[in-house]
Amino acid sequence: MDKFLPDQDTSVKELYNAICKLENNGEAFLFFEDLLTINEIHSMAQRFHVAVMLDAGAKYHDIVKQTGASTATISRVNKCLIYGSGGYQKIIDKLKEGNK
């Protein structure tokens, strides 16, 4: 894992390692409820929902209407999908595989 995070400090690596140890939705819920504010959780969930909708081919107008996300947020997520590290796409693809 460290080869993917060469410039990250120890605390960031420790956080990522902790997240990887979560075994189910219940553990994730408890961990993120303690770690993040409710607004941070909602912001993360909104960005991920935007990514899923963009991947499915949804138009900006429909995404704004359904998620309440700003066009700036949608544009940022779209840039990550196109030019980012592939994190969104990897998880979206895994979720699609799990639904088959």
Steps between C-alpha positions, in 0.01 A plus 500: 500500500781742578614516138174681421551760771865602486438862600239439769583538864468217748161611634344492152639152439370394841152629409497314167618182672223538759235543227624184330446308826126577506314174446141603436254789466438505874867549582529763228198684634638509854851602391391778265238626745778552756758625251295748296234760558156429355563772239826336394326164464223656293752682279693180435180308430381772264825501302492122470135508386598760239781270379261207468250710307769639268627149437144400406485786248274739690490864392611781732145639526365166618787455748441847648130425531546158662801566725494872570868515405628820343619497141849577636491180710371301205774641277768417757376143536481467121862617469600236756318233300674605180846610616526379860676205654216259422375463855138583425494270199660210684233508772215557253617200298527286814146595600375415151670160524338439836156570354529229236 
